Amino acid sequence: MKTLGFTNVNYIPDLAYLLKYYVNTSAKSKIAILSFREIKSNKSLFLEWLLEVVDILLKGGYKIELYYQVKKDRNFMIELYNFLNRKGVSFRDDIVWYDSFNFYSDKTLVVSNRLHSLLVGVAYNCIPFAYTDGNPLTKKIGDVFASSLQNYDSFLSSSQESTKLKDLIDDKDIICRQLQEDCLNNANKCRITINSIMK
């Protein structure tokens, strides 16, 4: 941009953090929400990981709700719901988009391989738990988390790291306070930077 003559150019955190100024959160329930883009490589490893994650959540007394935030994920999420097929797991068959983001407000955890499902969750003070598998589409999750969240590595999971979720659950109150601070700091950076480049 600068080589093209633009002078007001600067880094800005992901704009999803700005939701922090507009959302209302309610008391948190023991509900974890799961949303995934289709896994096209090493799907069997992902399914093993998913079973382990679901087992950890159910044993911890959480209800699990599968949903999709992008229409093209619907069929994959139905496939995962049918695969899990157990008590305590439900499926919301309706897109969660701008007019229904309050869906996140009473949830405690969001588990996904979609960056913006995770970041909208953070804005609503949900703990993110990201599945990353080396795919360029999931690599960006680690990059954004590293630039904007304290202890970001604890929120990232490969197929060998499902048990990291137990630590997040055990320390959820501390982590939620930390995430609120991180989110507000990033929202403030967004606002300040936008104001500065608009001058």
Phi, psi and omega in degrees: 000317182294325178292341178270002176101000177283133181257327181270076180235134181203159173290144175220140175297166179304135184296344178301332180297336179296341176304335182306329180285345190240353187263155173243127176254146177250182177302139183280139174254163178279071180231130173249135179248139185235132180213130184222143164283159184299136176269120185252344177231146181053042183297325181296322176295319178298316182296323175297315178300315182299317178299319179295317179297313180298320178298315178300315183293313182295319178295334178275003177085016180271143165272151183237131179235121176271142181208175175222143181250353179229130187304323184291350177275350189304309184297322179293321179292325174296318178301316180293321178298315179294326178294318183287310170040064180212161179296139179095356179243125179234171182228126175266109183266066178198137183294138175260107184224192191313316185282356181228024179297340178297349171311326183283344198297325182256009182272151181262321185229145170234126183243122188197167168242019176249121185306311188281337169297319180291315183289323174298320176301316179300319179300329178266014178062038169266143176283126179273142173226106191261131173270119179237135187230020180088348176296138179305330180288335176261340177300325182296335178299312179299321180296314181291317178299317182298328182271354188220348183236137173293148177050039187304328185296333180291343182265001183250136182224131169265181181295346179262003190235030182299329184290348174301335180299326180300320180295321178296318180294316181298324185251026191300324182293315178296315183296320179296321177295319178296317181295322177300316179295315178301314183296316180295320177299317180291321177297319178296319177299318178301309185297314181297316183292318178300314179299321184289323182278348179272354181289000000 
